[in-house]
């Protein structure tokens, strides 16, 4: 099927293969227009897929079965595809970074939400075994909270309880835990195996099935509401666009490159990949209940590539594209642009290697297992590609004569010894 194209701004566009430097750099405002249009489209797609997840959850709650549960899980995995491609907007845009923790916070102490093996108690988090689903009344820091009815406002109030980041009660990963349950396989094969009867009041397993369904419903309602807000923020006249444009043309370009470099280096190469590899810890994977981490890593990488090339493929197959940072860099230093484009391709190839291996039956948590040399090599190759890519992003910053950008770092990369202290 031939894909439709939505052109943004001037006629100058990036050519995905065989890119040649334009005679003149495009107008920087046109580049920002493309960047904002991609954000609007990607958050819009995230909202559409979250609404599809919402419908699948409603069907599960109305008629719990292994079929409706499988359908809800599949909808969750599909919803991750566009959302992960938006994460590149987080680090360069404060309005996104302030909001992101509500929808994508991880890792989480799942015993705060529901039953887990061993109860979930830890020395570091007094609420790690609270079990909201089993508790119609909750005592927090000396005050009593009525939790007899589980609502979006209740779980929103309890999110990051007592400013403990692991107290995640909302967003994709809370929903993921409710759909799959705890993954107790360690580095062995298999994801979470929650039965559909956990949501069936008539044939209830593990107790509180009505409240578990209510929690899943509330979390999915809240995810849709949160994505409605962010999609509107990137629409014309929205808060995110206004914040970006207030920085001026150069400031806006800095925001794009900041998002690319910080996600590439500190967040993805460091916190999401190298940390787990250093610890050989299957809990240090982004989608740990569903064994979907390979996809999250892949689409994070694709999001970085999207904004540099100024091209995003929507979930309906249409394409949003236009003048982009690649055009600016190519006009200033064709070698720097070519190097970064090659690095982006190398990163996607390395992340694709992880994705291919996972789809062939070796999940990401298995790759993290001690002694799995092949798995470690796949993950390390992607880390190395992301680090090299970041260096080429720094060269692009220099080519554009911008002030050096301090990308987010990670102890896992910058001070590995601190990880074990």
N, C-alpha and C positions, 0 to 999 in steps of 0.2 A: 504494500500500500504506500503510495506517495504521501509524504508527510507535509501538512500545511505549514507555512512559516509566517510568524508574526514579526514584522520588522519594526525595530525601535529606532527612532531618531534618524540620523543621516543614512545615506545609502551604503556607506562604507561598512563592510562586514568582515569578520574573521573567516578565513577559509580553513577548515579543520585539517585538511591534508595539503601539504605543499604551500604553506603560508609564505607570502612574500610581503616585505615591508611596504607600506603605503608611502606614496611620495610625500604626503603631509600627514601629520598626526591628526586624528579626528578631534573634534571639539570635546573638551573634557566633560561638559555638561551632557553631551550625547552618550558618553561612557557611563555617567551616573544614571542616565535615563534607562539604559540597558540593565544595569545592576538593580535598579529599583523595580523594573518590569519583571525580571527573573524572580526577585523576592516575592512580588505580588502573586506571580504564577505558582511558585513552589509552595508558599503558605496556603494559597487557594487550593492546590492539589492536596495538601496535608489536611485541610478542612474537609474536602470532599471524601477523602479516604477515611477520616475519623467518623464522619457521618455514616459511611458504609459499615464501619466497625460497630457503631452505635446500633444500627439496625440488626446486625448479627447478634449482638449481645441481647437485645430485646427478644429475638427469636429463641435464644438459648434459655433465657429466664422463663419465657412463656411455655416452652416445651423442652425441658432438659433431656438431652440424649447425647450419645457419643457423636452423632452426626452434627447436631447444632453446636456442640462444643468445638468440633473440628472446624466447622465453618467460621466460628468466632475467632479461633486461633489463626486461620488463614487470612481473615480480614485484618487482624492485628499485624501480621507479617507484611501484608500489602501496604498498610498504613505507614510502616517504617520507611518505605522506599522514598517518597517525596520528603518526609520530614527530615531524614538524615541529610538530605541535600541542602537543607536550610541552615545547618549548623555553622557553616562558614560565615553566616551573618552575625553570629553571636558575639565574637570577640571585638569586632570593630564598631559595634552599634550598642551603646549602653542600654537603650530601651529594650533590645532583645535579650541582652545578658541578664538584666534585672528580672525578666519574665521567664527565662528558659528553665530555671530551677523548678517551676511549678509543673512542667510537662515532661522533663527528661532527666530529672535528678536520679542519680545512682552512685554507688551501690546502696541498697536499702536493707535495713534490718527487718526482714519480713515477719518476724514474730510480733512486731508492733501491730500488724494488720490481722493475722490469722494464725491458726495452728501451724507449728513446724516441728520437725524432729528435735527432740531434746528441749523443747520449750522456748529456745531462742535467747535465754538469759545471757548477758555479758557483763563484765566488770566495767566496761567503758560506757554503756548506755543503760540507764535504769529503766527505760521503757522498751527495751528490745524484746521483752516477753509480755507486753501489755495485752495484746490480742483484742483489738477494738471490736472485732466481729463477735467475740464472746462476752463483751463487757457493756451492758446497757448503762452503766455508770462508771465514769473514769475519774480518778483523782490525780491531778497534775499540780505539782508544786504547792500542795496544800489547798487547792481549790477543787471543787467537784464539778464535773461536766456531765450534763445529761446527754448520754449517747443512745437513748432508747430508740430513737429514730435516726437512721444513718442517712445523711443528706450531703449534697455537695458542699454546703457551708460548713458542716461539721468536719468533714475530712480536710477541707481547706484550712480550717482553724488548727487542726492537729498536725499539719504538714511542717516538718522540721521543728518538731516540738522541743521546747527549751533550747532552741538554736543548735540542736544536734543534727548535722547534715544527714546522718544515716536514718533519721526518722522521716522517711519518705512515705507519704500517704496518698499522693495524687500522681497523675501523669501516666505515661506509657508503661513504666516499669511496675507500678502498682497494679495496673490492669494485666500486664504480662504475668505477674505472680498469681493473680486470681484465676487466670485462665489455665496456666500450666501447673501451678503449685511449685513447691520447693524441688529443686533438682538435687537429689541426694546421691547422685552417681559419682560425685567427685570428678576425677579425670577418666572415669569409665564411660562407656557408651550410654546414651540416653539423656533425654531432657526431663523436665517435670512431668509427672503422670497423674495430675489431679483427675478424679473421675467426675463425669457429668452429674452423678448423684449428689455431689457436694452442693449443687444448686437446686435440688429437688426436694421440696418440703414433704412430699408424699413418700419418698424412698430415701430419706436423708442419710448420708454418710458424714461422719466427722462433726456432726452437730451444727446448729445455727445456720441451716441452709437458707432460710428466708433472709437472715441478716447478711449472709455472704452474697446472695443475689442483689440485695439492696446496696451493698457496698460497690459491687461491680457496676451496677446501674449508676450510682452517684459518681463514681470515678470516670465513667465514660461520658456522662452528661457534662462533667466539669472539663474534660479534655476538649470536647466540642466547643464549649463556651470560651475556653482560653484560646483556641485556634481561631474562632470567629474574631476575637479581639485583635490578634496579631495579623490576620489577613486584612482586616480593616486598617490597621496601622500602616500597611504598605500600599494601600490603595491611594489614588491621587488625593492629596490633602491630608493624608493620615499622619499620625504622630511620628512614625519611624522615618518617613520621607522628610518631614519637616526637620527632624533632628539631623539627618544626613546633610540636607541642603544648607542648613545653617552653618556648616563647617566651611563652606566655600568649595570651589572646584578641587584645589589641591588637598584640602582636608578630607573631602569625600574619597579621593583616590587613596589617600593614606588609610582610611577606614577599610576599603576593599582589601588592600594588601595586608593590613593588620589582621583581619579575619582569616585570610589565607595562611599567613605565617604562623599565627598562634594556634590554629587548629592543627596545622600540619605538624608542628614541632611539639610544643608542650602538652597539648591535649591528646592528640591521636598517637603520635610516635611515643610519647612519654607516658602519660597517665593511663591511657587505654590499652597500650600494647607492651611497652618495655617493663612496666611495673609488674604485670602478670607474669612475664617471662622471667624476671629476676626471682620472683617468689614461687614460681611454678604453682600458682594458686588459681584453680578453676573459678573461684568466686570473683576474681579480678577480670571478668569479661563483661562486656556491656549489656548483652541480652542473655543473662545467665540462666534464666528459667526456661527459655524457649530454644536455646542453642541456635540463635539467629545472629550471633555476633559477627560472623563472617559477612553478612549482608550490611550490618550497620557500619562496619569499617569500610566496606567497599563504597557505599553511597556517601559516606563522609568524604572520602577521597574524590569522588565524582563531583561533589558540591564545590570543592576547591577548584577543580578544573573548569567547571561551568562558569564561575564568575571571572576567571582569567580570560577564557575564550569568548565570553559573552554569548553563551548558548546553553539553553535548557530544554530538554525534551519532556513535555508534559505527559501526564498519565493517559491522556486521550490520543497521544501520538503527535500532536502538533508541536511546533518548535517556536520558542521565543528566542530571538537573537538580534544582535546589533553591534555597534561599535563597542570595543572593550579595551581593557588594560593591555592586552596583547598588542593591539594596534598602536597604542601610545609607546610601548616599549620598543616595538619593531621600528618605529620612526626614529627613535632616539638611539637605539643600539640593537641592530638586527641580530648580532651574535648572542646578546643577553636574552633576547626573546626566544631565539631558537633553542638555547640551552634550557630555558625554563619549560618550553613546550615539550622538549624531549624528556625532561625530568617528570613532568606531569604524566606523560605516557608511560614512563618506567614505573611510576608509583601505581598507576592503574593496573599495569601488568602484574606487579607484585601482589597487590590486593586481590586481583583476579585469581592468582595462584592459590591464595587462601580460600577464596570462595569456591573454586573448582574442587579443591580437596575436601572441603566441608560437604559439598553437594554429592561427592562420591562416597561419603560415609564416615569421614574423620572430622568430628566436630571440633570447634575452636578450643573447647576446654580439654579435649584429648591432645591437641597440639601442645598445650601448656604442661602436659604431664612430665615429671622428671624422667629423663632418659629417652624422651621421644626426640631423637636428633632430627628426623625429617620435619616434624612439626615445628621445632625450634628454628630450623633453617628457613622455613616458610615465613614465620612471623618476623624473624630478624631481617630477612631480605626486605620485607615491607617497611620495617622501622628504618633501615638504612636508606631506602628510597625516599621516605618522607623527610629524613634529615637532609639528604642531598637536595631534595626539592626546596627545602627551606632556604638553603644557601643560595640557590638560584633565585628565589624570591627576593632575598637581600640584594642580589646583583641587579634585579629589576628596579628596586627602590633607588639604588645608586644611579642607574641609567636615566631615571626620571628626575634626577637632581633633587630628590626629596630628602628631608632629614632622616637619618637612620631610625628605624622603628625597633622598639624593644618588644620582640615577640614573647609571649608567655613561655616560660621554661618549665622544667620538671626535674625534681631530684633524681628520678629514674635515669635521666640522661646526663644531667649536669653534676650530680653528686650521688652516685649509686650506693655508696657506703651508708648514706643517711637512711636509706630504705630499711636497713636491717637494725637500726638503733631503736 
